[in-house]
Each structure stands twice: as structure tokens, then as C-alpha cells.
């Protein structure tokens, strides 16, 4: 895009989504071939979904030199909004284009993010902890992690712990389908069949990386529950999740 086109694109994104154009450009995956727009949510099976969609777009010919390549937009065969922003904005309002996303219980999404980015992978902790003014050389407690998130404005938060309502903008996009991570296999089966990409989807593959749901009782005391409910209030309201951590998948 030239300078004028970039300005038009940024203005349109700002008016439509009220979020930075770079964020929209990363989260939205558009296929003219298969007539869909997928808006991803980090820590909600996005790696699995993007891999299936990328393979389908290339008829199974997509190759990856490293597991992280699936997240590199410059390698993806799926269009980012800026690749053809006129077609993208038309598709947003076209009822024939299947627009979908997946959401997750805020309790387990936050815990999964903590375990994956602060506990399990040292490289990720050193990369991301400074964004929360935390020391990347030591593992913060879950409470310290949540307190640091609570101190940030929504626009300051990294996409891994930003609220799903901020990322997905359900009030701005008329989604054809909003799936739930808790029923991912069954519901993504439905999406794959709808898009006719089921040949590229192996439901037996591992996608529940941190097993956060099995650790809820260990991590959620009264103060952590209070922080989750405060930080992710819009997610509870937008996506119909209960405010209790007593029963989560």
C-alpha cells in the first residue's frame, strides 16, 4: 500500500474496530477461496485453527520450518485486512461470508496464559514479563501476574492477556458463529464441515497445551477470583460465562 492507502486503511480500522490497525491486521484472517473471516484469540486454540485453515488454503502444501511459523503473518496464505482492505470490509458486511471466532472461560484463559508465558517457557517469560513491569528472570505468582494486568489499560495489554471482547469486537462484527474452547473438538468439527476443510483437521491432535482447567482449584483463591472478574468483566458479560470458578472446563 502507498502512503495514502495506509492512511485510509488505518482510518477505516479505527472507525470500525476502535483498535490499532496493526492489531486488527494480525488477528483477522480472510479467505476469498473459502469465503470466511476468522478472528483469532490467543490462548483459545488459535494455533490449531490457523494451521488447519492455512493447510486448506494451500491444498495441504503449507510447510513450516518451526512450530512458530504458523503465527507469522508474512508466511500465511490467508489474507490480512491490509492485503485487500476493500474486499475485507465488503466481506465483513456480506452475510454469505462465514465469520467466526472461538472464546474461552476467562478463568482458564488467564491461567493458561500465566502457565504458558510465565511458568513453562523461560524465553516467553523474559520476552513478555517486562511488558507488565515484572522481572523476566523469576517466575511471578499468579496473583502478581493478575495485579500487573489490572494496572494496565486495555490498549496496553499484550494480546495473550487482553480481554476477548477487546480483541474480537463482537459489537462491531456480526459473527456467523462464536465457538467455545470448552467444546472445541465438537464445535470446530462443525466449522470444518461448514468450510469443507475437514480433511485438514485431525481432532486427535493435542490442542489443550497447559491443562489449565485441571489446575483451577490450585490457583483460584478469593483474591484471584476477584481480580479475574474485574479485569475480564466485559468478557463475562459479552460471552455468557458464569462469574464463578467452581465449574469450568
C-alpha positions in Angstrom: 0.0 0.0 0.0 1.1 3.5 -0.7 1.0 6.3 2.0 -2.5 7.4 1.1 -3.8 3.8 1.1 -2.2 3.2 4.5 -3.9 6.3 5.9 -7.3 5.2 4.5 -6.8 1.7 5.9 -5.9 3.0 9.4 -8.9 5.4 9.4 -11.3 2.7 8.4 -10.0 0.3 11.0 -10.1 2.9 13.7 -13.7 3.8 12.9 -14.9 0.2 12.6 -13.0 -1.5 15.4 -11.6 1.2 17.7 -8.3 -0.6 17.9 -4.8 -0.2 16.4 -4.7 -1.2 12.7 -1.7 -3.5 13.4 -3.7 -5.5 15.9 -6.7 -5.9 13.5 -4.3 -6.9 10.8 -2.7 -9.6 12.9 -6.0 -11.1 14.3 -8.1 -11.2 11.2 -7.6 -14.0 8.6 -9.5 -13.7 5.4 -10.0 -16.3 2.7 -11.6 -15.4 -0.7 -11.1 -19.0 -1.7 -13.1 -20.5 1.1 -15.3 -17.5 2.0 -14.5 -16.9 5.6 -13.1 -14.4 8.1 -11.5 -16.0 11.2 -10.7 -13.6 14.1 -8.3 -15.3 16.4 -8.0 -15.2 20.2 -4.6 -16.1 21.6 -4.8 -19.0 24.2 -8.0 -20.2 22.5 -6.8 -22.9 20.2 -5.6 -20.4 17.6 -2.5 -22.4 16.7 -4.7 -25.4 15.7 -7.3 -23.3 13.9 -4.7 -21.3 11.9 -2.8 -24.5 10.9 -6.0 -26.1 9.6 -7.0 -23.0 7.7 -3.6 -22.4 6.2 -3.3 -26.0 5.0 -6.8 -25.8 3.5 -5.9 -22.6 1.7 -2.8 -24.2 0.1 -4.5 -27.6 -0.5 -2.2 -29.2 2.1 1.0 -27.7 0.7 1.9 -25.4 3.5 5.2 -26.3 5.2 6.6 -25.0 8.5 10.3 -24.8 9.3 9.4 -24.3 13.0 6.2 -24.6 15.0 6.0 -20.8 15.5 5.8 -20.2 11.7 2.0 -20.7 11.9 1.8 -17.4 13.7 3.9 -15.4 11.2 1.5 -13.4 9.1 4.1 -12.8 6.3 4.2 -16.6 5.8 0.4 -17.2 5.9 -1.5 -17.8 2.7 -4.6 -16.3 4.4 -5.1 -12.6 3.7 -4.6 -9.9 6.3 -7.1 -7.0 6.1 -4.3 -4.7 4.6 -3.7 -7.2 1.8 -7.0 -6.2 0.2 -8.8 -3.9 2.6 -11.6 -3.1 0.2 -12.6 -6.7 -0.2 -12.1 -7.3 3.5 -14.5 -4.6 4.5 -17.1 -5.7 2.0 -16.8 -9.3 3.3 -17.4 -8.0 6.9 -20.8 -6.9 5.9 -21.6 -9.8 3.5 -23.9 -12.3 5.0 -22.6 -15.0 2.7 -19.1 -14.8 4.2 -18.7 -17.1 7.2 -17.3 -15.0 10.1 -16.2 -17.0 13.2 -14.2 -16.9 16.3 -13.7 -19.0 19.5 -13.8 -17.8 23.1 -12.8 -19.3 26.4 -13.8 -19.0 30.0 -11.8 -16.0 31.4 -10.7 -18.1 34.4 -8.9 -20.8 32.4 -7.7 -18.5 29.6 -5.9 -16.2 32.1 -4.5 -19.2 34.0 -3.4 -20.9 30.7 -1.7 -17.6 29.7 0.1 -17.4 33.0 1.3 -21.1 32.9 2.4 -20.9 29.3 4.0 -17.4 29.2 5.3 -17.0 32.8 5.9 -20.5 34.1 6.6 -23.1 31.5 8.7 -21.3 28.9 11.6 -19.2 30.1 12.1 -17.4 26.8 8.5 -16.3 26.7 8.7 -15.1 30.3 11.8 -13.0 29.5 10.1 -11.6 26.4 6.7 -10.8 27.9 7.2 -10.2 31.7 8.8 -6.7 31.1 5.6 -5.7 29.4 4.0 -6.0 32.8 6.9 -4.4 34.6 7.8 -7.8 36.0 11.2 -9.3 36.3 11.6 -11.8 33.5 14.3 -13.7 35.4 12.0 -15.0 38.0 8.5 -16.6 37.9 5.9 -14.2 39.4 3.0 -15.6 41.4 -0.4 -15.8 39.6 -1.6 -13.0 41.9 1.4 -10.8 40.9 0.6 -11.6 37.2 -3.0 -10.6 37.6 -2.2 -7.4 39.6 0.2 -6.3 36.8 -2.5 -6.9 34.2 -5.0 -4.9 36.3 -2.7 -1.9 36.3 -2.7 -1.7 32.5 -5.3 -0.1 30.3 -6.9 -2.4 27.8 -4.9 -1.0 24.8 -1.7 -1.5 26.7 -2.2 -5.2 27.2 -0.4 -7.9 25.2 -2.8 -9.9 23.1 -2.2 -13.0 25.2 -3.9 -11.4 28.2 -6.0 -8.7 26.6 -9.8 -9.2 27.0 -11.5 -11.3 24.3 -14.2 -8.6 23.9 -11.4 -6.1 23.0 -9.8 -8.4 20.5 -12.9 -9.8 18.9 -15.2 -6.7 18.9 -18.5 -8.7 19.0 -20.4 -5.4 18.9 -18.6 -4.5 15.6 -18.6 -7.8 13.8 -21.8 -9.8 13.1 -20.3 -13.2 13.7 -21.8 -16.2 12.0 -20.5 -18.5 14.8 -18.9 -18.0 18.2 -17.5 -21.3 19.3 -16.4 -22.2 22.8 -13.0 -23.7 23.7 -14.6 -25.9 26.3 -16.3 -27.8 23.4 -13.6 -27.2 20.9 -13.4 -30.6 19.2 -17.2 -30.9 18.5 -17.6 -27.3 17.6 -14.6 -27.0 15.3 -15.7 -30.2 13.6 -18.9 -28.2 12.7 -16.8 -25.3 11.4 -14.5 -27.5 9.4 -17.5 -29.2 7.8 -19.1 -25.8 7.0 -15.9 -24.6 5.4 -15.3 -28.0 3.8 -11.8 -28.2 5.3 -12.3 -31.3 7.5 -9.7 -33.2 5.5 -7.0 -30.9 7.0 -8.3 -31.3 10.6 -7.1 -34.1 13.0 -9.3 -33.9 16.1 -7.0 -36.4 17.9 -4.1 -33.9 17.8 -3.1 -32.2 21.1 -4.5 -28.7 21.5 -5.1 -28.3 25.3 -1.5 -27.4 25.9 -1.5 -26.2 29.6 -4.4 -28.2 31.0 -5.4 -25.1 32.9 -8.8 -26.4 33.7 -7.4 -29.2 35.9 -5.4 -26.6 37.9 -8.2 -24.2 38.7 -8.6 -25.2 42.4 -4.9 -24.8 43.0 -4.7 -21.2 41.6 -8.0 -19.5 42.3 -8.4 -18.2 45.8 -10.7 -15.4 46.7 -8.4 -12.5 45.7 -7.5 -14.1 42.3 -11.2 -14.7 41.5 -11.9 -11.1 42.4 -9.2 -9.8 40.0 -10.3 -12.1 37.1 -13.9 -10.8 37.5 -12.7 -7.2 37.5 -10.2 -7.5 34.6 -12.4 -9.5 32.3 -15.8 -8.1 33.3 -16.7 -7.4 29.6 -15.9 -11.0 28.6 -18.2 -12.4 31.2 -20.9 -10.0 30.0 -20.3 -10.4 26.3 -19.9 -14.2 26.0 -22.2 -15.5 28.8 -19.6 -17.2 31.1 -20.5 -17.5 34.7 -18.7 -15.4 37.3 -17.8 -18.4 39.5 -14.6 -20.6 39.1 -16.3 -23.6 40.7 -17.3 -25.3 37.5 -15.1 -24.7 34.5 -13.8 -27.0 31.7 
